[in-house]
Amino acid sequence: MKWLLIFWAGPIAFLASWYWLSYYDMSFGIFMYTREVHDLVFKIYGGILGIPPQDIPPLVARAIVLDSLVLFAVVGFRRRIAIRAWWQARQSSKSEASRLASKDSLSSAP
């Protein structure tokens, strides 16, 4: 799970931080985080893809969401036995707690 977070969340966090910092022109003296580079990158990608540059960020966001859903579905399928065991243990602990809290098992002492 550690490697999943490193190789999945790391690039997404890097891309999101670059996008946010360059969109608001928070460069901290680094040319890569300027608004000029931001506009140039999306202009180049828009020219390559043949679409307007302002349409690219929503497409990237949807791709990240879809890829994340597919990734977590695969991980969930591979760990389905452990997930099922966790769920059953959780459900059984809830049923035990509800049995103990029933009126039949409570004391009638004042």
Steps between C-alpha positions, in 0.01 A plus 500: 500500500795730563617462140149560372491834678847590379442416134136612480461793738850640446460596133144621557612719791789634293274580203234661720755710689664614175163587348382693807825688556546590134132594454527753781853601394665405830841441350727543807769601252472173304421551131303174477232636736430823309175573324691536171611137515150394603346668195778375271460137612126501440543683169745231383274214615198671344687533170604134507151375588319751279277632779485834682750522790229582755332162433804299611486536884146354534600212271805428715289515818249252356783271390649506849162414656434217253850356536473519879169313496645228278811474718301469823265248339798284406653534849162425659456193283846371587437553873137395502554215749662728757233765443222243542657373824530857632137572409372183666699572816359851506145379452533234768631753752197722427260213555667410832472861617131510410438173688660640814298819481161328478242554775501129593862509615486827695475492875181623662682615811431859612 
